[in-house]
Amino acid sequence: MNKEDKVVEICDSTRLANGNKVNWYDATQLLNEVFECEKSWKAWRSIYRRKKGTHKPINVQSNEQATKGKYVITEVIKEKPKKIEIEVGANGTQHSTILVNILEYPLKTPKDILELHGYDLAQWELVNHKLKIWNTYSKQDGTSELYSSALTVKPKQNILTSDFLAETFAEKVKNYIVDNKRFELKPLSNDQDGYMLELGLYDVHFGKFAWHKETNNDFDLKIAEILYRQVLDDLLYQSCKYNIKKILIIFGNDFFHYDNMKIETAGGTPQDTDTRLPKMYSKGLDMIFETVNKCLEIAPTEFIYVPSNHDYTMGYFASETIYRAYKEFDTFNYINVSPLSRKYYLFGNVLLGFTHGDKENKENMLTLMQDEQPELWYKSQIREWHLGHRHSEWSQQYNGFLMRGFPSITATDLWHFQKGWEGAVRKGQAFIWHESGSKIIVESIVKKELK
């Protein structure tokens, strides 16, 4: 007895127990147990009716109509491979045609259609899809309905997949993370009092492009890499004459220039770039790993991530990568990579608040620190907000705290140049804090235009 005969026998057994009507609930349970599967009652009913010759044919539908129906494809015909065709066209497009046995339907989303043909939605884009239906007959199976599903896909460009992120992480760890003993603390002076170095290059905009004929300055991924290293090394060199007992790295604040494959910010604003997103992300990670490693050679290091408007996703990915790479290090023992837009840090008599500066208005900022951190506010006497976003140095004193904007090493892009928003001195800043609240500001000015 073949499978369909067995299906009819089991279904009829439930019919005998319940008059002239098949008890599809009982029949489905029995059939799934006998055939060790999890088909729906509609699927078993379709097989039963087809074998009994009472199955009603499904009308030919357009793809749009079919997606609004109640059916789903449950299996692909594997016994007729000659019906499966794949053609490769221009620009990497592919045309795939497969034969499917329709037991239930539809294909509700492009993801359903692509998965049916074995394509990954993350790497392929659906161009078009067509369905055809016809009836076929065989002595063994009787009359059945078949669909041909034909689609055209094209590869997505600059894919940032989970595999890429995992491979990038493994590569960076292999290249940068070595034995913890490498990072031996080096006493830099005989000062009994130690200092904390607050180090953060704000608004680097890795991936930005500017052309001097349009903006009077050049900027691209290679220039950004060179300037970042120059400024970072200069700030560390100037700070090393003090007895640095701790370094606080402030990361984020538009470190990357854009946030998705469409070359847009997190808010959807198009950007000028000279590079692909995976390359921007990989090169940017190189800079972050180098920064952490250089700091760990000087003193125990801590890390705070500040979300921002240009690279909310990419910045978070990068900060999570740093956390997972260094979380076992004894000298890298505080890492705050939460997506909270505002972070706070207490050092001795100093309370620092960090936010990018693109969301809060002035009125809110007047009370946020004391409202959100009343205990830290009480313990401190020197309180400062440190913000990015404007690419310029500014400060304003209020009752109880100072609000300070940080400069940037990035160049002026075309949009800002046309708006007339230029002229700020391009530089990096770092603060050397004493627990009493006194501070020393060190700066590194971008001295030379690179082309």
C-alpha positions in Angstrom: 0.0 0.0 0.0 1.5 3.3 -1.1 1.4 6.5 1.0 -1.8 8.0 -0.6 -3.7 4.7 -0.1 -2.7 4.7 3.5 -3.9 8.3 3.9 -7.3 7.4 2.4 -7.6 4.4 4.7 -6.8 6.4 7.9 -9.2 9.2 6.9 -12.0 6.8 6.1 -11.5 5.1 9.4 -12.4 8.4 11.1 -15.3 8.8 8.7 -16.8 5.4 9.8 -16.6 6.5 13.4 -18.3 9.8 12.7 -21.0 9.2 10.2 -20.4 10.5 6.6 -17.9 13.3 7.6 -14.2 12.8 8.0 -13.0 13.9 11.5 -10.0 15.9 10.3 -8.8 16.6 13.8 -8.5 12.9 14.6 -7.3 12.0 11.1 -4.5 14.6 11.3 -3.2 13.3 14.6 -3.2 9.8 13.3 -1.5 10.6 10.0 1.2 12.8 11.6 1.9 9.9 14.0 2.0 7.3 11.3 4.2 9.3 8.9 6.2 11.0 11.6 5.6 14.5 10.4 3.8 17.8 11.3 1.5 18.5 8.3 -1.7 20.5 8.7 -5.2 19.1 8.3 -5.6 21.0 5.1 -2.5 19.3 3.7 -3.8 15.8 4.5 -7.2 16.8 3.1 -5.6 17.8 -0.2 -3.9 14.5 -0.5 -7.1 12.6 0.4 -9.2 14.4 -2.1 -6.6 14.1 -4.8 -6.5 10.3 -4.4 -10.3 10.1 -4.2 -10.7 12.2 -7.3 -12.7 14.9 -5.5 -10.0 17.6 -5.3 -11.1 20.9 -6.7 -8.4 22.6 -9.0 -7.0 25.9 -7.9 -7.5 28.7 -10.4 -4.5 30.3 -12.0 -3.6 33.5 -10.1 -1.2 36.3 -10.5 1.6 36.5 -7.9 -0.1 39.5 -6.2 -3.4 37.6 -6.0 -1.7 34.5 -4.7 0.0 36.3 -1.9 -3.4 37.3 -0.6 -4.7 33.8 -0.5 -4.6 31.1 2.2 -2.1 28.7 0.8 1.6 28.1 1.4 4.2 26.0 -0.5 5.1 23.0 1.7 7.5 21.1 -0.5 9.7 21.4 -3.6 9.5 18.6 -6.2 12.9 16.9 -6.0 12.2 13.9 -8.1 12.2 16.0 -11.3 15.5 17.9 -11.3 15.2 18.6 -15.0 12.5 21.1 -14.1 15.0 23.1 -12.0 16.9 25.7 -14.0 19.3 28.5 -13.1 20.6 31.0 -15.6 23.3 33.7 -14.9 22.7 37.0 -16.6 24.5 40.3 -16.9 25.8 42.2 -13.8 25.5 39.0 -11.6 21.7 38.6 -12.1 20.3 35.1 -11.8 17.1 33.6 -13.2 15.8 30.6 -11.3 12.9 28.3 -12.2 11.7 25.5 -10.0 8.7 23.1 -10.0 6.7 23.1 -6.7 3.9 20.9 -5.5 1.2 23.2 -4.1 -0.5 21.8 -1.0 -1.0 25.1 0.7 0.0 28.7 -0.4 1.2 31.8 -0.4 4.5 33.6 -0.6 3.8 36.6 1.5 7.1 38.4 1.3 10.2 38.6 -0.9 12.0 36.6 1.9 9.6 33.7 1.4 10.1 33.7 -2.4 13.9 34.0 -2.1 14.2 31.2 0.5 12.0 28.9 -1.6 14.7 29.2 -4.4 17.6 29.0 -1.9 18.7 32.7 -1.9 19.7 34.7 1.1 17.7 37.9 1.5 20.7 39.6 3.0 22.7 39.0 -0.2 20.2 39.0 -3.0 17.5 41.5 -4.1 14.3 40.2 -5.8 13.7 41.8 -9.2 10.6 39.9 -10.3 8.7 36.7 -9.7 6.1 34.8 -11.8 3.9 31.8 -11.0 2.3 29.3 -13.4 -0.1 26.5 -12.6 -1.2 23.3 -14.5 -2.6 19.9 -13.8 -0.6 16.7 -14.3 -1.6 13.1 -14.3 0.2 9.8 -13.5 -1.1 6.3 -12.9 0.6 6.3 -9.5 -0.4 9.7 -8.2 -3.5 10.5 -10.2 -4.3 14.1 -11.0 -2.2 16.7 -9.1 -1.5 20.4 -9.5 1.9 21.8 -10.1 3.3 25.4 -10.0 6.4 26.7 -11.6 8.0 29.5 -9.7 10.3 31.7 -11.7 12.3 34.6 -10.3 15.0 37.0 -11.2 17.5 38.2 -8.5 20.5 40.5 -8.5 23.2 40.6 -5.8 23.1 43.4 -3.3 26.1 45.6 -3.2 28.4 46.2 -0.2 26.8 43.6 1.9 27.4 44.0 5.7 26.4 40.5 6.8 26.6 38.8 10.1 29.4 36.6 8.6 31.4 39.7 7.7 31.0 41.1 11.2 32.1 37.8 12.8 35.1 37.4 10.4 36.1 41.0 11.0 35.9 40.5 14.8 38.1 37.4 14.6 40.6 39.2 12.3 40.9 42.2 14.7 41.3 40.0 17.8 44.0 37.9 16.0 45.9 41.1 15.0 45.5 43.2 18.1 44.7 41.1 21.1 47.7 39.3 22.5 48.9 38.2 25.9 47.6 40.5 28.6 51.2 40.7 30.0 52.2 42.9 27.1 50.4 45.9 28.6 52.7 46.5 31.5 52.1 49.8 33.4 54.9 52.3 33.0 55.5 54.9 35.7 55.9 58.2 33.8 56.9 60.6 36.6 57.6 60.8 40.3 54.4 62.7 41.1 52.7 61.1 44.1 49.3 62.3 42.9 48.0 60.5 39.8 45.9 61.9 37.0 43.2 60.6 34.8 43.5 61.2 31.1 40.2 61.8 29.3 40.8 61.0 25.7 38.2 61.3 23.0 38.6 62.3 19.3 35.1 63.7 18.6 33.4 63.6 15.2 36.1 61.9 13.2 33.6 60.9 10.4 35.6 57.9 9.1 34.3 57.4 5.5 33.6 61.1 4.7 34.7 62.4 1.3 35.6 66.0 0.5 37.3 67.3 -2.7 39.4 70.5 -2.5 38.0 71.9 -5.7 34.5 71.9 -4.1 35.4 72.5 -0.4 38.9 73.9 -0.2 40.1 70.8 1.6 40.5 67.1 0.9 39.2 64.2 3.0 38.8 60.5 2.5 39.4 57.2 4.4 43.2 57.3 3.9 43.5 60.9 5.0 41.3 60.3 8.0 43.5 57.3 9.0 46.7 59.4 8.8 45.3 62.4 10.7 43.8 60.2 13.4 47.1 58.5 14.2 49.0 61.8 14.1 46.6 63.5 16.5 46.2 60.5 18.8 50.0 60.0 19.1 50.6 63.7 19.8 48.0 63.8 22.5 49.4 60.7 24.2 53.0 62.0 23.9 52.0 65.4 25.6 50.2 63.6 28.4 52.9 61.1 29.2 55.0 63.6 31.2 52.2 63.5 33.9 51.7 60.5 36.2 48.7 59.1 34.4 47.1 56.5 36.6 43.9 56.0 34.5 42.8 56.6 30.9 39.1 57.2 30.0 38.4 56.7 26.3 35.3 58.4 25.0 34.2 56.6 21.8 31.3 57.3 19.4 30.3 60.8 18.6 30.0 60.2 14.8 33.2 58.2 14.6 31.8 56.7 11.4 30.4 59.0 8.7 27.3 56.9 7.7 25.3 54.0 9.0 23.9 51.7 6.2 24.3 50.3 2.7 22.4 53.2 1.2 25.2 55.6 2.4 22.9 57.4 4.8 23.1 58.5 8.4 21.0 56.7 11.0 18.3 59.2 10.3 18.3 58.6 6.5 20.4 61.7 5.3 22.5 60.8 2.2 26.3 61.4 2.6 29.4 61.8 0.4 31.8 59.0 0.7 34.8 57.5 -1.2 34.5 54.0 0.3 32.3 50.9 0.9 30.7 50.4 4.2 32.5 47.2 5.1 35.8 48.8 4.4 34.9 51.9 6.4 33.9 49.7 9.3 37.0 47.5 9.1 39.5 50.4 8.9 37.6 52.2 11.7 38.0 49.2 13.9 41.7 49.2 13.2 41.9 52.7 14.6 39.9 51.9 17.7 42.0 48.8 18.5 45.2 50.8 18.1 43.8 53.4 20.4 43.0 50.9 23.1 46.3 49.1 22.8 48.3 52.3 23.0 46.4 53.5 26.1 46.8 50.1 27.8 50.6 50.5 27.5 50.4 53.6 29.6 47.8 53.0 32.3 44.6 51.0 33.1 42.0 52.0 30.6 38.2 52.5 30.7 35.8 52.9 27.8 32.5 54.8 27.3 30.4 54.7 24.1 28.4 57.7 23.2 25.7 57.1 20.6 25.3 59.7 17.8 23.2 60.6 14.8 25.5 59.6 11.9 26.5 56.1 13.0 24.1 54.8 15.6 24.3 51.2 14.3 27.9 51.1 13.2 29.1 52.8 16.4 27.2 50.3 18.6 28.6 47.4 16.6 32.2 48.7 17.0 31.8 49.3 20.8 30.4 45.8 21.3 33.4 44.4 19.4 35.7 46.3 21.8 33.8 45.0 24.8 34.0 41.4 23.7 37.6 41.6 22.7 38.9 43.1 25.9 36.4 42.1 28.6 38.9 39.6 30.2 41.7 42.1 30.5 42.5 43.1 34.1 43.6 46.5 33.0 40.5 47.2 30.9 37.9 46.7 33.6 35.1 49.2 32.9 33.4 49.3 29.6 30.1 51.1 29.2 28.7 50.3 25.7 25.0 50.5 26.5 22.8 52.4 23.9 21.9 55.0 26.5 22.4 58.4 24.9 23.8 60.0 28.1 26.6 58.6 30.2 28.1 59.8 33.5 31.5 59.3 35.1 32.7 60.3 38.6 36.5 60.9 39.2 37.3 62.2 42.6 35.6 65.6 42.8 34.8 65.7 39.1 31.5 64.6 37.6 31.5 64.3 33.8 28.4 63.9 31.6 28.7 62.7 28.0 26.1 63.0 25.2 26.5 63.7 21.5 24.5 67.0 21.6 22.1 66.4 18.7 19.0 65.5 20.7 18.8 67.5 24.0 17.8 71.1 23.9 19.4 73.8 26.2 16.5 73.9 28.6 16.6 70.2 29.3 20.4 70.2 29.7 20.1 72.7 32.6 18.6 70.1 34.9 19.4 66.7 33.4 22.6 66.0 35.3 21.3 66.7 38.7 17.9 65.0 38.0 19.5 61.8 36.6 22.5 61.5 38.9 21.6 63.3 42.2 24.0 61.2 44.3 27.0 61.8 41.9 26.0 65.5 41.8 26.1 65.7 45.6 29.6 64.0 45.7 31.1 66.4 43.1 32.0 70.0 43.0 33.3 70.3 39.4 30.7 69.2 36.9 30.9 69.4 33.1 28.9 68.2 30.1 31.1 67.2 27.1 29.4 67.2 23.7 30.3 66.8 20.1 28.1 67.3 17.0 29.1 70.9 16.2 32.7 70.2 15.2 33.9 73.3 17.0 35.2 74.3 20.4 32.8 76.2 22.7 31.9 76.4 26.3 29.2 78.0 28.4 29.0 78.3 32.2 25.7 77.7 34.1 24.8 77.5 37.7 26.6 74.4 39.0 28.2 73.1 35.8 30.0 73.9 32.6 28.8 72.8 29.1 31.7 72.2 26.7 31.7 71.4 22.9 34.6 69.6 21.4 36.4 70.3 18.1 37.0 67.8 15.4 39.9 66.7 13.1 37.4 66.1 10.2 37.3 68.3 7.1 34.4 70.3 5.7 32.2 68.4 3.3 30.3 69.9 0.3 27.0 70.4 2.1 28.5 72.2 5.1 30.8 74.3 2.8 27.8 75.5 0.7 26.0 76.4 3.9 29.0 78.4 5.1 29.5 76.3 8.2 33.3 76.3 8.2 36.2 78.0 9.8 36.5 76.0 13.0 40.1 75.1 14.0 40.5 71.4 13.3 42.1 69.7 16.3 41.9 67.0 18.9 41.7 67.7 22.6 42.4 65.7 25.8 41.9 66.5 29.4 44.2 65.6 32.3 42.2 65.6 35.5 43.3 65.7 39.1 40.9 64.3 41.6 40.6 67.7 43.2 39.0 69.0 40.0 41.9 70.9 38.5 42.6 70.1 34.9 45.2 70.5 32.1 44.1 70.7 28.5 46.3 69.3 25.8 45.7 69.9 22.1 46.9 68.6 18.8 46.1 70.9 15.8 45.8 69.5 12.3 48.8 71.4 10.8 48.9 70.1 7.3 46.4 69.5 4.6 46.7 66.1 3.0 45.6 65.3 -0.6 
